Amino acid sequence: MPRLINNQIWNARSFSNLSVEDKLLFLYLETSPETNYYGVFILPPDSVISARTGLTIQKIKNSLEELQKSGKILLVDDY
């Protein structure tokens, strides 16, 4: 199922203030095949995310923390 991202995301201050890596990870989380219709994402191993995005495992961990702090995502266990 195709997923659409509102192009106004680029005008949102909360998005524009993110680092390039955080933006990439956020867009990956929004468009990944592991994301269902409701936006629930079953987090694959960091190595899978790393292979798909080119981000290091440490940067993935840091970006997940930053995205959670900024209110862009909510992490509950591996979801």
NORMOTA-V477681 format. One record per residue. SS is DSSP state (helix for helix, strand for strand, loop for the rest). Layout:
# NORMOTA-V477681
<<SS> <SS>>
This chain:
# NORMOTA-V477681
<<loop> <loop> <loop> <loop> <loop> <loop> <helix> <helix> <helix> <helix> <helix> <loop> <helix> <helix> <helix> <helix> <loop> <loop> <loop> <helix> <helix> <helix> <helix> <helix> <helix> <helix> <helix> <helix> <helix> <helix> <helix> <loop> <loop> <loop> <strand> <loop> <loop> <loop> <loop> <loop> <strand> <loop> <loop> <loop> <loop> <helix> <helix> <helix> <helix> <helix> <helix> <helix> <helix> <loop> <loop> <loop> <helix> <helix> <helix> <helix> <helix> <helix> <helix> <helix> <helix> <helix> <helix> <helix> <helix> <loop> <loop> <loop> <loop> <loop> <loop> <loop> <loop> <loop> <loop>>
